[in-house]
Amino acid sequence: MNENDALARRGRDRLIVTLTEGAFRVTHGKKVLTIFSSPDLLEAEAPADFVIHLDEILTWDPPHQDCEVAIEDLQRIMTAIGEECDRRGLVVEFE
């Protein structure tokens, strides 16, 4: 694999996280995933700006709704959302 192939692969593997009003939009290649925040956890020690229930993330948005979100992708999505929140000074909790 040459350097251009490696750069192209990294571009396809890259996750882009966009914060919209009340939701995160994650783009992975041509697939898009919209993740809505849930109400804050009542038993939490510190309030979170966003609470994401991982068991609600099953498939990508249409037209890729037949593609399940793989565990590896879910882990990468969590990392990318966490990094975006850190960058903005926001707190996200994953349940």
C-alpha distances in whole Angstrom, upper triangle without the diagonal:
4,7,8,6,7,10,11,10,13,15,15,16,18,22,25,28,31,35,37,41,41,37,34,31,28,25,22,20,23,25,28,30,33,35,38,40,43,46,46,47,51,50,48,49,47,47,43,42,40,40,38,38,35,37,37,34,33,31,30,32,33,31,29,32,31,28,29,27,25,27,23,23,27,26,24,26,29,27,26,30,31,30,31,34,34,33,36,39,39,39,38,39,37,39
4,6,5,6,9,10,11,13,15,16,17,19,22,24,28,31,34,37,41,41,38,34,32,28,26,23,21,24,26,29,31,34,36,39,41,44,47,47,48,52,51,49,49,48,47,44,43,41,41,39,40,37,39,39,35,35,33,31,33,34,32,30,34,33,30,31,29,28,29,25,25,29,28,25,27,30,28,27,31,32,30,31,34,34,33,36,38,39,40,38,39,38,40
4,5,5,6,9,10,11,12,14,15,16,20,22,26,28,32,34,38,39,36,32,30,26,24,21,19,23,25,27,29,32,34,37,39,42,45,45,46,50,49,46,47,45,45,41,40,38,39,37,38,35,38,38,34,34,32,30,32,33,32,30,33,33,30,31,29,27,28,25,24,27,26,23,26,28,26,24,28,29,27,28,31,31,29,33,35,36,37,36,37,36,39
4,5,5,6,9,10,11,12,14,15,19,21,24,27,30,33,37,37,34,30,28,25,22,19,17,20,23,25,28,31,32,36,38,41,44,44,45,49,49,46,47,45,44,41,39,38,38,36,38,35,37,37,33,33,31,28,30,30,29,28,31,31,28,29,28,27,28,25,24,27,26,23,25,28,26,24,28,29,27,27,31,31,29,32,35,36,37,35,37,36,39
4,5,5,6,9,10,11,12,14,18,20,24,26,30,32,36,37,33,30,27,24,21,18,15,18,21,23,26,29,31,35,36,40,43,43,44,48,48,45,46,45,44,40,39,37,37,35,36,33,35,35,31,30,28,26,28,28,27,25,28,28,25,26,25,24,25,22,21,25,24,21,23,26,25,23,27,28,26,27,31,31,30,32,35,35,36,35,36,34,37
4,5,5,6,9,10,10,12,16,18,22,25,28,31,35,35,32,28,26,22,20,17,15,19,20,23,25,28,29,33,34,38,41,41,42,45,45,42,43,42,41,37,36,34,35,32,34,31,33,33,29,29,27,25,27,29,27,25,28,28,25,26,24,22,23,20,19,23,22,19,21,24,22,21,24,26,23,24,28,28,27,30,32,33,33,32,33,32,34
4,5,5,6,9,10,10,14,16,20,22,26,28,32,33,29,26,23,20,18,15,14,17,19,21,23,26,28,31,33,36,39,39,40,44,44,41,42,40,39,36,34,33,34,31,33,30,33,32,29,29,27,24,26,27,26,25,28,28,25,26,24,23,24,20,19,22,22,18,20,23,21,19,23,24,22,22,26,26,25,27,30,31,32,30,32,31,34
4,5,5,6,9,10,14,15,19,21,25,27,31,32,28,25,22,19,16,13,11,14,16,19,21,25,27,30,32,35,39,39,40,44,44,42,43,41,40,36,34,32,33,31,32,29,31,31,27,27,25,22,24,24,23,22,25,25,22,23,22,21,23,20,18,22,22,18,20,23,21,19,23,25,23,23,27,27,26,28,31,31,32,31,32,31,33
4,5,5,6,9,12,15,18,21,25,27,31,31,27,24,21,18,15,12,10,14,15,18,20,23,25,29,30,34,37,37,38,42,42,39,41,39,38,34,33,31,31,29,30,27,29,29,25,24,22,20,22,23,22,20,23,23,20,21,19,18,20,16,15,19,19,16,17,21,19,18,21,23,21,22,26,26,25,28,30,30,31,29,30,28,31
4,5,5,6,10,12,16,19,22,25,28,29,25,22,19,16,14,11,10,14,15,17,19,22,23,27,28,31,35,35,36,39,40,37,38,36,35,31,30,28,29,26,28,25,27,27,24,24,22,20,22,24,23,21,24,24,21,21,19,18,19,15,14,17,17,13,15,18,16,15,18,20,18,19,22,23,22,24,27,27,28,26,27,26,29
4,5,5,9,10,14,17,20,23,26,27,24,20,17,14,11,9,8,11,13,15,17,20,22,25,27,31,34,34,35,39,40,37,38,36,35,31,29,27,28,26,28,25,27,27,23,24,21,19,20,21,21,19,22,23,20,21,19,19,20,17,15,18,18,14,15,18,17,15,18,20,18,18,22,22,21,23,26,26,27,26,27,26,29
4,6,8,11,14,17,20,22,26,26,23,19,16,13,10,7,5,9,10,13,15,18,20,24,26,29,33,33,35,38,39,36,38,36,35,31,30,27,28,25,26,23,25,25,21,21,18,16,17,19,18,16,19,20,16,17,16,16,18,15,13,16,17,13,14,18,17,15,18,20,19,19,22,24,23,25,28,27,28,26,27,25,28
4,7,10,13,16,20,22,25,25,22,18,16,12,10,7,7,11,11,13,15,18,19,23,24,27,31,31,32,36,36,34,35,33,32,29,27,25,25,22,23,21,23,23,19,19,17,15,17,19,19,16,19,19,16,16,14,13,15,11,10,13,13,10,11,15,14,12,15,17,16,17,20,21,21,23,26,25,25,23,24,22,25
4,7,10,13,16,19,23,23,19,16,14,10,8,6,7,11,11,12,14,16,17,21,22,26,29,29,30,34,34,32,33,31,30,26,25,23,23,21,23,20,23,22,19,20,18,16,17,20,20,17,20,21,18,18,15,15,16,13,11,13,13,9,10,13,12,10,13,15,13,14,17,18,17,20,22,22,23,21,22,21,24
4,6,10,13,16,19,19,16,12,10,7,6,5,8,11,10,10,10,13,14,17,19,22,25,25,27,31,31,29,30,28,27,23,21,19,20,17,19,17,20,19,16,17,16,13,15,17,18,16,18,19,16,16,13,14,15,12,9,11,11,8,7,10,10,7,9,12,11,11,14,16,15,17,20,19,19,17,19,18,21
4,7,10,13,16,17,14,10,8,6,5,7,9,11,11,9,10,12,13,16,18,21,24,25,26,30,31,28,30,27,26,22,20,18,19,17,20,18,21,20,17,18,17,14,15,17,18,17,19,21,18,18,15,17,18,16,12,13,14,11,9,12,11,8,9,12,11,9,13,15,14,15,18,17,18,17,19,18,22
4,7,10,13,13,10,7,6,5,7,9,12,14,12,10,10,10,10,13,14,18,20,21,23,27,28,25,27,24,22,18,16,14,16,14,17,16,19,18,15,18,17,14,14,17,19,18,19,21,19,19,15,17,18,16,13,13,14,11,8,10,10,7,6,10,9,7,10,12,12,12,15,14,15,14,16,16,19
4,6,10,11,9,6,5,6,8,12,14,15,14,11,10,10,10,12,13,17,20,20,23,26,28,25,27,24,22,18,15,14,16,15,18,18,21,19,17,19,18,15,15,18,19,19,20,23,21,21,18,20,21,20,16,16,17,15,12,13,14,10,9,12,12,8,10,13,12,12,15,14,15,14,17,17,20
4,7,8,6,5,6,9,11,15,18,18,16,13,12,10,10,10,11,15,17,17,20,23,25,23,24,21,19,15,12,11,14,13,17,17,20,18,17,20,19,17,16,19,21,21,21,24,23,22,19,22,22,22,18,17,18,16,13,14,14,12,9,12,12,8,9,12,12,10,13,11,13,12,15,16,19
4,6,5,6,7,10,13,17,19,19,17,13,12,9,10,9,11,14,16,18,21,24,26,24,26,23,20,17,13,12,15,14,17,19,21,18,17,20,19,17,15,18,20,20,20,24,23,23,21,23,24,24,21,19,21,19,16,16,18,15,12,15,16,12,12,16,15,13,16,14,15,14,17,18,20
4,6,8,10,14,16,20,22,22,20,16,15,11,11,9,10,13,14,16,19,22,25,23,25,22,18,16,12,11,14,14,17,19,22,19,18,21,21,19,17,20,22,23,22,26,25,25,23,26,26,26,23,21,23,22,18,18,20,18,15,17,18,15,14,17,17,14,16,14,15,15,17,18,20
4,7,10,13,17,20,23,22,20,16,14,10,9,6,6,9,11,12,16,19,21,20,22,19,16,13,10,8,11,11,14,16,18,16,16,19,19,18,17,19,22,22,21,25,24,23,21,24,24,25,22,19,21,21,17,16,19,17,13,15,17,14,13,17,17,15,16,13,14,12,14,15,17
4,7,10,13,16,19,19,16,13,10,7,5,4,6,9,12,14,17,20,22,20,23,20,17,14,11,9,10,10,12,14,16,13,13,16,16,14,13,16,19,19,18,21,20,19,17,20,21,21,18,16,18,17,13,14,16,14,11,14,15,13,12,16,16,15,16,13,14,12,14,14,16
4,6,10,13,16,16,14,10,8,6,5,6,8,12,15,16,18,22,24,21,24,21,18,15,12,10,11,10,13,13,16,14,12,15,15,13,12,16,18,17,17,20,19,18,15,18,18,18,15,13,15,14,10,11,13,11,8,11,12,10,10,14,14,13,15,13,13,11,13,13,16
4,7,10,13,13,10,7,6,5,6,9,11,15,18,19,22,25,27,25,27,25,22,18,16,13,15,13,15,15,17,15,12,15,13,11,10,13,15,14,15,18,17,16,14,17,18,18,14,13,15,14,10,12,14,11,9,13,14,11,13,16,16,15,18,16,17,15,16,16,18
4,7,10,11,8,6,5,6,8,11,13,17,20,21,23,27,28,26,28,26,24,20,18,15,16,13,15,14,17,15,12,14,12,10,10,13,15,13,14,17,15,14,12,14,15,14,11,11,13,10,7,10,12,9,8,12,13,11,13,16,16,16,19,17,17,15,17,16,18
4,6,7,6,5,6,9,11,15,17,20,24,25,27,31,32,30,32,29,27,23,21,19,20,17,19,17,19,17,14,15,13,10,10,12,13,12,14,16,14,14,12,14,16,15,11,12,14,12,10,13,14,11,11,15,15,13,16,19,18,19,22,20,21,19,20,19,21
4,6,5,6,8,12,14,17,20,23,26,27,29,32,33,31,33,31,29,26,24,21,21,19,20,18,20,18,15,15,13,10,11,13,13,11,14,15,12,13,11,12,14,13,9,11,13,10,9,13,14,11,13,16,16,15,18,20,20,21,24,23,23,20,22,20,22
4,6,8,11,14,17,20,23,26,30,31,32,36,37,35,37,35,33,29,27,25,25,22,23,21,23,21,18,18,15,12,13,14,13,11,15,16,13,15,13,15,17,15,12,15,17,14,13,17,17,15,16,20,19,18,21,23,23,24,27,26,26,24,26,24,26
4,7,10,13,16,20,23,26,30,31,33,37,38,36,38,36,34,30,28,25,26,23,24,22,23,21,18,17,14,10,10,11,10,9,12,14,12,14,13,15,18,17,14,16,19,16,15,19,20,17,18,22,22,20,23,26,25,25,29,27,28,25,27,25,27
4,7,10,13,17,20,23,26,28,30,33,34,33,35,33,31,27,26,23,23,19,20,18,19,17,14,13,10,7,7,8,8,6,9,11,9,11,10,13,16,15,12,13,16,14,12,16,17,15,16,20,20,19,21,24,24,24,27,25,26,23,24,22,23
4,7,10,13,16,19,23,25,27,30,32,30,32,30,28,24,22,19,19,17,18,16,18,15,12,12,10,6,6,8,9,8,10,12,11,12,11,14,16,16,12,13,16,14,11,15,16,14,14,18,18,17,19,22,21,22,24,22,23,20,21,19,21
4,6,10,13,16,19,21,23,27,28,26,29,27,25,21,19,16,16,13,14,13,14,12,9,10,8,5,5,9,11,9,9,12,11,11,9,12,14,15,11,11,14,13,10,12,15,13,12,16,17,15,17,20,20,20,23,20,20,17,18,16,18
4,7,10,13,16,19,21,24,26,24,27,25,22,19,17,14,14,11,13,12,14,11,9,11,10,8,7,10,13,12,12,15,14,14,12,15,17,17,14,13,16,15,11,13,16,14,12,15,17,15,16,19,20,19,21,18,18,15,16,15,17
4,7,10,13,15,17,20,22,21,23,22,19,16,14,10,10,8,9,9,11,9,7,10,11,10,10,13,16,15,14,17,16,14,12,15,16,17,14,12,14,14,10,11,14,13,10,13,16,14,14,17,18,18,19,16,15,12,13,12,13
4,7,10,12,15,18,20,19,22,20,17,14,12,9,9,7,9,11,12,10,10,13,14,13,12,16,18,18,16,19,19,17,16,19,19,20,17,15,17,17,13,13,16,15,12,15,17,15,14,18,19,18,19,15,15,12,13,12,13
4,7,9,11,14,17,15,18,16,13,10,9,5,5,5,8,11,13,11,11,15,16,16,16,19,22,21,20,23,22,20,18,20,20,21,19,16,17,18,14,13,16,15,12,13,16,15,13,16,18,16,17,13,12,9,10,10,11
4,6,9,11,14,13,17,15,12,10,10,7,5,6,7,11,12,11,12,16,18,18,18,22,24,23,21,24,23,21,19,22,21,23,21,17,19,20,17,15,18,18,15,16,19,18,16,19,21,19,19,15,13,11,10,10,10
4,6,9,12,12,15,13,10,9,9,8,7,9,10,14,15,14,16,20,22,22,22,25,28,27,25,28,27,25,23,25,24,26,24,21,22,23,20,18,21,21,17,18,21,20,17,20,22,20,19,15,13,12,11,12,12
4,6,9,8,11,10,7,6,7,7,6,9,11,14,16,16,18,21,24,24,24,28,31,29,27,30,29,27,24,26,24,26,25,21,21,23,20,17,20,20,17,16,20,19,16,18,20,18,17,13,11,10,9,11,11
4,6,5,9,9,7,8,10,10,7,10,11,14,16,16,18,22,24,25,26,29,32,31,29,31,30,27,25,26,24,26,25,21,21,23,21,18,20,22,18,17,21,21,17,19,22,21,19,15,12,11,9,10,9
4,6,9,10,8,10,13,13,11,14,14,18,19,19,22,25,28,29,29,33,36,34,32,34,33,30,28,30,27,29,29,25,25,27,25,22,24,25,22,21,24,24,21,22,25,23,21,18,15,14,12,14,13
4,7,9,9,11,14,14,12,15,15,18,19,20,23,26,29,30,31,35,37,36,33,35,34,31,29,30,27,29,29,25,24,27,25,22,24,25,22,21,24,25,21,22,26,24,22,19,15,15,12,14,12
4,6,6,8,12,12,11,14,14,17,19,20,22,25,28,29,30,34,36,35,33,35,33,30,27,28,26,27,27,23,22,24,23,19,21,22,19,18,21,21,18,19,22,21,18,15,12,12,9,12,11
4,7,9,13,14,13,17,18,20,22,23,25,28,31,32,33,37,39,37,36,38,36,33,30,31,28,29,29,25,24,26,24,21,22,24,21,18,21,22,18,18,22,21,18,15,12,13,11,14,14
4,6,10,12,12,15,17,20,22,23,24,28,30,31,31,35,38,36,35,37,35,32,29,30,28,28,28,24,23,25,23,19,20,22,19,16,19,19,15,15,19,17,14,12,9,11,10,14,15
4,7,9,10,13,16,18,21,21,22,26,28,28,29,32,35,34,32,35,33,31,28,29,27,28,27,23,23,24,22,19,20,21,17,15,18,18,14,15,18,16,13,10,8,9,9,13,14
4,5,7,10,13,15,18,18,19,23,25,25,25,29,32,30,29,31,30,27,24,26,24,25,23,20,20,20,18,15,16,17,14,12,15,14,11,12,15,13,11,8,5,6,6,10,12
4,7,10,14,16,19,18,19,22,24,24,24,27,30,29,28,30,29,27,24,26,24,25,23,20,20,20,17,15,16,16,12,12,14,13,9,11,13,11,10,6,5,6,8,11,14
4,6,10,12,15,14,15,19,20,20,20,24,26,25,24,27,25,23,20,22,21,22,20,17,17,17,14,12,14,14,10,10,13,12,9,12,14,12,12,8,6,5,6,9,11
4,7,9,12,12,13,16,19,19,20,23,26,24,23,25,24,21,19,20,19,20,19,15,16,17,14,12,14,15,11,11,15,14,12,14,17,16,15,11,9,6,5,6,7
4,6,9,8,9,13,15,16,17,20,23,21,19,22,20,18,15,17,15,17,15,12,13,14,11,9,13,13,10,11,15,14,12,15,18,17,17,13,11,7,6,5,6
4,6,6,7,11,14,15,17,20,23,21,18,20,19,16,14,16,14,17,15,12,13,15,13,11,15,16,13,14,17,17,16,19,21,21,21,17,14,11,9,6,5
4,5,5,8,12,13,15,19,21,19,17,18,16,13,11,12,10,13,12,8,10,12,10,9,13,14,12,13,17,17,17,19,21,21,22,18,16,12,10,7,6
4,6,7,11,13,16,19,21,18,16,17,16,12,11,12,11,14,14,10,13,15,13,13,16,18,16,17,21,21,20,23,25,25,25,22,19,16,13,10,8
4,6,9,11,13,16,18,16,14,15,14,12,11,13,13,16,14,11,14,16,13,13,17,18,16,17,21,20,20,23,25,24,25,21,19,16,14,11,10
4,6,8,10,14,16,13,11,13,12,9,7,10,10,13,11,8,11,13,10,11,15,15,14,16,19,18,19,21,23,23,24,21,19,16,14,11,11
4,7,10,12,14,11,9,10,9,6,6,9,10,13,11,9,13,14,12,14,17,17,17,19,22,21,22,25,26,26,28,25,23,19,18,15,14
4,7,9,11,8,6,7,6,4,5,9,11,13,11,10,14,15,13,15,18,18,17,20,22,22,23,26,27,27,28,26,25,21,20,17,17
4,7,8,5,5,7,6,6,6,10,13,14,11,11,15,14,12,15,17,16,16,19,21,20,21,24,25,25,27,25,24,21,21,18,19
4,6,6,5,9,9,10,10,14,16,18,14,14,18,17,14,17,20,18,17,21,22,21,22,25,25,25,27,25,25,22,22,20,21
3,5,5,8,9,12,13,16,19,20,17,17,21,20,18,21,23,21,21,24,26,24,25,29,29,28,31,28,28,25,26,24,24
4,6,8,9,12,14,17,20,21,18,19,22,21,19,22,24,23,22,26,27,25,27,30,30,30,33,31,31,28,28,26,27
4,5,6,9,10,13,17,17,14,16,19,18,17,20,22,20,21,24,25,24,26,29,29,29,32,29,29,26,26,24,24
4,5,7,10,13,16,18,15,15,19,19,17,20,22,21,21,24,26,25,26,29,30,30,32,29,29,25,25,22,23
4,6,10,12,16,17,15,16,20,20,18,21,24,23,23,26,28,27,29,32,32,32,34,32,31,28,27,24,24
4,7,9,12,14,12,13,16,16,15,18,21,20,20,23,25,25,26,29,30,30,32,30,29,25,25,22,22
4,6,9,11,10,10,14,14,13,16,18,18,19,21,23,23,25,27,28,29,31,28,27,23,22,19,19
4,7,8,6,6,10,11,10,12,15,15,15,18,20,20,21,24,25,26,27,25,23,20,19,16,17
4,5,5,6,9,10,10,12,14,15,16,18,20,21,22,24,25,27,28,26,24,21,20,17,17
4,5,5,6,9,10,11,12,14,15,16,18,20,21,22,24,26,27,24,23,19,18,14,15
4,5,5,6,9,10,11,12,14,15,17,19,20,21,23,25,26,24,23,19,19,16,17
4,5,5,6,9,10,10,12,14,15,16,18,20,21,22,24,22,21,18,18,15,16
4,5,5,6,9,10,10,12,14,15,16,18,20,21,22,20,18,15,14,11,13
4,5,5,6,9,10,11,12,14,15,16,18,20,21,19,17,14,14,11,13
4,5,5,6,9,10,11,12,14,15,16,18,20,18,17,15,15,13,16
4,5,5,6,8,10,11,12,14,15,17,18,16,15,13,13,11,14
4,6,5,6,9,10,11,12,14,15,16,14,13,10,10,8,11
4,6,5,6,9,10,10,12,14,15,14,13,11,12,11,14
4,5,5,6,9,10,11,13,14,13,13,11,13,13,16
4,5,5,6,9,10,11,12,10,10,8,10,10,14
4,5,5,6,9,10,10,9,8,7,9,9,13
4,5,5,6,9,10,10,10,10,12,13,17
4,5,5,6,9,8,10,10,13,14,18
4,5,5,6,5,6,7,10,12,16
4,5,5,6,7,9,12,14,18
4,6,8,10,12,15,17,21
4,6,9,11,15,17,21
4,7,10,13,16,20
4,7,10,13,17
4,7,10,13
4,7,10
4,6
4
